[in-house]
């Protein structure tokens, strides 16, 4: 499991606190692990020297595309196509710059062998967005936008990179709010095709959406 490479994708743009958010990712994750690559895509026409300096000692691929100011769709597609074109083997996880991801999530990601879903905090009707699992199956989704086939937040799924290798461009085709369900639907037919065994069958939350700096979120529910 430790041999599984993790491929983190983060789309970002220059705004207050973004360096603090990225520093939190470094403190929580990248300073504690190896066998990873962190692909950072700037929504802008040049690299930010502050980000270059902050990530100088990490295994980072940092690129700039834009500015587009369109919810990171172009940047996300560029990162996914980079994974495909470089034939990077591993597990892909799309992580917003302002997510809080606890270190134990790394161990869960290394278990991924197919499209997998797990809880994300600060979302959904009860504050944790997730598939509700009974006897190993997702019986319903406690989530916002429940009308979507796969009502999953960006930070709530991961998948083996080989799914991308034979896909034509663009890999991320959506415009507007969301796009996760449409992307996942390219690869799976139903919720039964998604692994819901991670994070103790979706009963432990290790990822929090848009979490303020220096907060103290709970990990279990």
Order of alpha helices (4+ residues) and beta strands (2+ residues): beta-alpha-beta-alpha-beta-alpha-beta-beta-alpha-beta-beta-beta-beta-beta-alpha-alpha-beta
